[in-house]
Amino acid sequence: MSVPANILQQVITYQESGLAAAVNFSAFVKTSNTKFKNFNSIEANLGDTVSFDLVPRFTTQNSLVVSFESSVQRVQNLTVDQQISTAFAFTAQQFIFNVEDYMQKFGRSAIAEIGANIEANVAQNAVTNTYRFYGNGVTPINSYNDLATALAFFRTYGVPKGEAKGYILDTSVPQVVTSGLAQFAPSRNDDIAMSWELGNFSNCEWYTSNLLATHTAGTEGDAGSTLTVVSVTKNADGGVISITFSGTDGASDSNSVKQYDKFQFVDNVSGQPNMRFLTFVGHKPSTAKVQFQSTADAASTGGSQVTVLVNPPLQAAAGKNQNINNEIAAGMQCQVLPSHRAGLLTAGNPLYLAMPRLPDEVPFPTANASDPDTGVSIRQYFGSQFGQNARGMVYDAIWGSTLVAEDSMALIYPL
């Protein structure tokens, strides 16, 4: 029997899949120090900046006959200078026929997108607010030995007591765990084999992130240049605030050094002592190599020299800010990190995040809430344009973050 040529209508329905919105790791936002989260409510504080104190520094004398030194209140600022929003709109017909029951999913995705961007911005502190680092940007950090070594160099300089926090690249975790399973540590290995997570190791709580900040180095970093000290400029205390180097990869190169490039003094240079940091408290020689960060872009000259602005000032002269064991001299050499991805070690909760509550958007219905998945505080409001058949939904937030450099160290991963 042949089937007649029927004329049938195909009806396609739009069904909810039940899929959840993709959410990135929110390690930095969720673990930040939020003491000043709503500093706009602090009495007498006006404006978008709050200043908080850093630990004072002093020196000692080997004598009972004292010499009084000045007391300095050291401060750092936290400024709310970031803002973000996501918005979408529908006609009345679209709203009642198509999306009224779907608004929660739109909102969930909007919040996830905002949260990811805030997380990535806070993670940027690992690039901008660190001068010490572990890793060379070429060899991966992918074993328990690497993490333990990084912590050792972090702590030998001097850090606040208590548990540290480590933020590492998410894709490095399997190799770290695998390295641990090869060791004879039955109790620990039982835990990591079950969860495939690092958890607490060496008095440090480890967090993973797929949003670690990246830094694009200047020519010297990516070319692997070894730069030679020509001269230095010092501040009034005798701290070196800029170093002129020779040996750049090219002459008259506007991209020779980029802001936030990180440098390390080279050991075993003929005729030169090895450079080491002094401990932050006590001012005694440590085993940590002297490292610093460029505070601005720098171009090389026609003579293949480049002058790098230095942070922190490197001071061999005695005083509360003394931090290196020898004067920086002509002939010493430095190497620059290549382009990299930056994880982070901290101690003493030095990563500050402020996310003030935005006011109600009168006369529109407004809500403020903290998202449980991303940890961000978000304002939501909606309303209609009079006579325009358009109703919009807005999600927005403001925030600011900062990191105390002396209590932190970058973990350098290859790109």
N, C-alpha and C positions, 0 to 999 in steps of 0.2 A: 504494500500500500504506500503510495506516495504521499508526502506531507505537503499540504497546501502552503502557499506563500502567505504566512500570517503577518499581520502588521501589529507588532507588540511594542509597548512603551517601556523603555528602560528607565528605571527610577534609581538614581544614585543618592544614597543618604550619607551624611557626614557624621561619623560616630567618634566618640571620645575613645582614645586608645588606652588611656590609663597610664601613659608614660609620664614619669616625673621630669621636671626641668633639670637640665644638667647644672650641677653646682660645683664650682672649683673649691680647692682647699682654701680655708680661711684662717690659716695658722696665725698670721701676723695680727689681724684685727682681733681675733678672739683671745689672744694672749697678751695684748698690749696693756700697758699701765694706763688705766682710765681715771686716775685720781682727779684729773682736770677735765674730765669729759664734758661737763657743763660749767666751765669756769666763768661763763657770762653771768652766773648767779652768785659769784663770790662778791661779797660786799666791798664796795669802793673800786672794784676792777672795771674800768671802762675801756672799750675798744675790743679788737679781735685778737689781742695778744696777752698772754700771761707769762710772767717771769718766775722761774723757780730756781732754788739754790742748788749749787753743786758743792761737793765736800771741800772745805777749806784745806789749804796746804801750808805746811810749816817745815822748818829745818831744825837741827839740833846743834849744840856746841859741846865739845868734850871738856867741859869746865863747869864748876859751880858758880863762876862769875858770869852772869848772864849778859846777853846782848839782846835788847828788845828788838823784835822785828815787826813789821807792819802786818796787820790782819786784813785779809782781803776776802770780801764776800763774793764768791764766784757765782755767776748766774748763766742761765740759758733760757731762751725764749721758745714758747710754743705758740704758733700763730695759726688761726683757722683761716686758711687762704685757698681752700679747694671747694669746688661746688660741682654738682652733677644732677642731672634730671633725665627722666624718660617719660614720654607722654604719647598718648594715642587718643583718637577721637572717632566717633561714629555719628551717623544720622539717627534720628529717632526710629526710623524703620529698620535700619541695620541692628539697632540695639534690641528691639523687641522681638524681631524675627530670627536673628542670627546669633547674637553674642551675649545676651543677658545672662544665660546660664553658664557662659564660658569665661566670664570676667575674672574668676579666680585664677584660671590658668594664665591669662594674659598678665595678671598682676604678679604671679609667681615668677614668670620668666623675666619681667621687668626688674623685679627686686634682685634676682640672681645676676643680671647683667650689671646693675649698679654695684652690687656687692663685690663682684669680680674686679671692677675698675678701682674701687676703693682699696681692696686688698693689694692690688698691684702697685698702687701709689704708695701705700704704707711700706711695702716691701722694698721700695726704692731707697729707703734709708740705709739699707745694707751697702749701697753704692755711694751715696752722697755723704753719709755721716760716719764713715769708718776710715781709719788710716792704718790700722794693723790688719793683717790677713794671714790666712794659711792656704797653701795651694799655689800652683804656678800657672794655672789657666791652660795647661797642656795635659797633665796627668790627672785622671779622675780621682775624686775622693770617694772611695767605694769599699772601705773595709772598716772593721772595728778598730784596727790599729791606726788608720787615718784619723778617725774621730777622737781616739784617745790622745794621739799626738797633738791634734789641733787644740784640745782642751788643755793639755800640758803647757803649750806655748801661750795660750790665752791666760792661764792662771799664773804663770811664772812672773809675768809683768806686774801682777797684783790686781785682784778683783774683789768686789764685795763678797762676804761670806754667804753661804746658802747655796741652794740649788741653781744651777745655770739652765739656760734654755738654748736649744740648738734648732735651727731651721735649715733643713737640707733638701736637696733636689729629690722629688718623689721617685724618679726613675732610677736613682742610685740605691734605693732601699733593698731591692732583691739581692744585689751583689754584696751589700753590707751584711745582710742576714746570712747569706751563703758563706761568707767569710767566718761568721760567728759559729755556724754549725760545724765547721771544720775544727773548731777548738774544743778542748775537753772542759766544758762548762755545762754539766747536765741540767742544773736547775734553770739557768738562763735560757739555754737552748730549747728546753721544753716549752717555755713561754713564747719565744720568738717563732718557733716552728708552728705553733698553734695559730698565732695571730699574724705572722709575717710582718710584724711591726717592731720598731726598736724600743719604744717606751722609754724607761729610765735606764741610763747607762752612765757610769762614772759620775754619779751625782748630777746628772744633766737630763732634763726632760727633752726628748727629741720630737720635733714636729716636721711633717713633710709638706711641701708646697710645689704646685705646678705653675706658680706665678712668681718665681724668683726673678728679681730685676736683672736686666742685662746692661752691660757697659761696653760701648764701642770705643776702643782705645785709639790713641793717635798713632802716627806712623812708627814712632820708636817702639811702642809696645808690640804692634803686630809684626814689625820687622825683626824683633829680637835684638835691638840695639843694646850695646854696652856703652854707657855714657861715662865720660871722665870729668871729674870736678875741675873747673877752672878757677872759680872764685865764688864767694858768698857775700850776702848782705845780712847784717844783724840788726835786731831791734835794740832798744835802750838797755834791756837786761842781758844782752849778749846772746840772745837766741837767734839762730839762723832762720830768716824768713824767706829767703830766695837763694837758689843755687844756679850758677851758670855752668852749663856742661858743654863739652866739645864731643865730637864723634857722632853727630846725628846722621841718620840714614841718607839725608839729602840736604842740600842748601836751599834756603828761601822756601821752605815747606810750611805752608800755613796750617797744616794738620799735624805738625811734629808732635805736640803734646796736647791732650785734651783735658778739660776739667774733669777731676775725679780719677785721672790716671794714678795708679799706685806704684811706688818705687821701693826698692830694697837695696841696701848697700851690699856690695859683693865682698866675700871673704877672701883672704890670702892674696891680696894685691901686693905686689912687690914693693917693699919699703913703706907699707902702710899698716897700721894696726887694724884689727877687726873691730867693727862698730857694733856696739850692743846697747840696748835700752837699759837705763837704770830702773829699778823697781819704782812704781808710782808712789808708794809710801816707803820711807826709809832711804831712798836715793842710793841704793846699792846696786852694783853691776848684776844684771840678770843674764840668762842665756838667750834672750830674745833678740834677734837681729833688728837693727834700726830700719824702720819703714816709715814712709810718709805718703801724703797724698797731694796732688796738684790742685790748687784752688781756682785755677783759671786756664783757659786755652793759652798755648804759647807757640809761636812760629819760630822756626829756625832762621838764622841769619845767612847771609851770603857766604860766611865763613864756616858754616855747618856747626854753629853753636846755638844753644837754646837756654833761656832763663826761665826756671820753674819756680812759681810761688809755692811755698811749703806750708803744709799743715800736718801736725802742730809745729810751732817753732822748735828747732832742735838746738838745745842749749847744753854746752859742756861746762860753762861757768857756774860756780857754786851759787846756790840759791834755791828757793822753794820750787822754781820751775826747771831746775836742772833735770835733764832726762836722758842724756847720752854720755858715754864713758870717755870719749875723745873729741877734740875739736875736729870739725870737718875741714880737710885740707886738700889743696890742689893735688891731683893724681889719684884720689880715691875714685872708686867706680860704683855705678848703680845700674840696675836693670829695671825694666818697666814691665808690668803685667800686660799680656795681650788682651784682646777683647774677650769678655768672659761673662758668666752668669754668677751672681753673688748670693750665697746663703749667709747665715749669720749665727754668731754666738753672742749671748748676752748674760750678764749677771747683775743682780740687784734691781731688776725690773726697769731698765733705763729706756725702754721704747714707749714713748708717751703718745696717746691718741686722744684727741678732743673731738667730740661730735655733738655740738650743742643742739638742743631741741629747737626746731624752727617754729615760729608762731603760727597760729591758725590763719588760714588764708580767707579772712572774712570778706564776703558773706558766704563763702562756699563751705560745704561740709568737709571737715579736716580731721585727720587722725595721725598721731605720731606713735611709732612702735619700734621695738628692736627685733630684727629678724633672727629667729633661732638658728637658721642654717648658716648665715654669713656673719652674724654678730653686728651688723651695721644698724644704725638708727635712721629711720626713714620717715619722711612726712608724705602722706597721701591726701590729695584733695581732688574734688571733681566739681564740675559745674557746666552750665549751658550758656551758649552765646544767645542773647535775647534776639528772637526773631530770625535766627540764622540756621535753625534745624541742625545744630552741631552740639554734641556734648562730649567733653573731654575729661580724661583721667590723667593725673600727673603724679609721679613719684619723684621725690628729690631729697637731697641731703647736702650738708656742708660738713667739712672736717679739716683737721690739721694734725700733723704728726711730727715728731722729732725724736732723735736718738742721741743719747749721751755717748760720745765717741770713746771716752776713756774706759767705759765699762762694756765695750763691745769689740768684736772682731769679725771681719768678713771671711766666709768660706768660699774659696774661688773654684768654680767649676768651668770646664771648657764649654764653649758654645756648641 
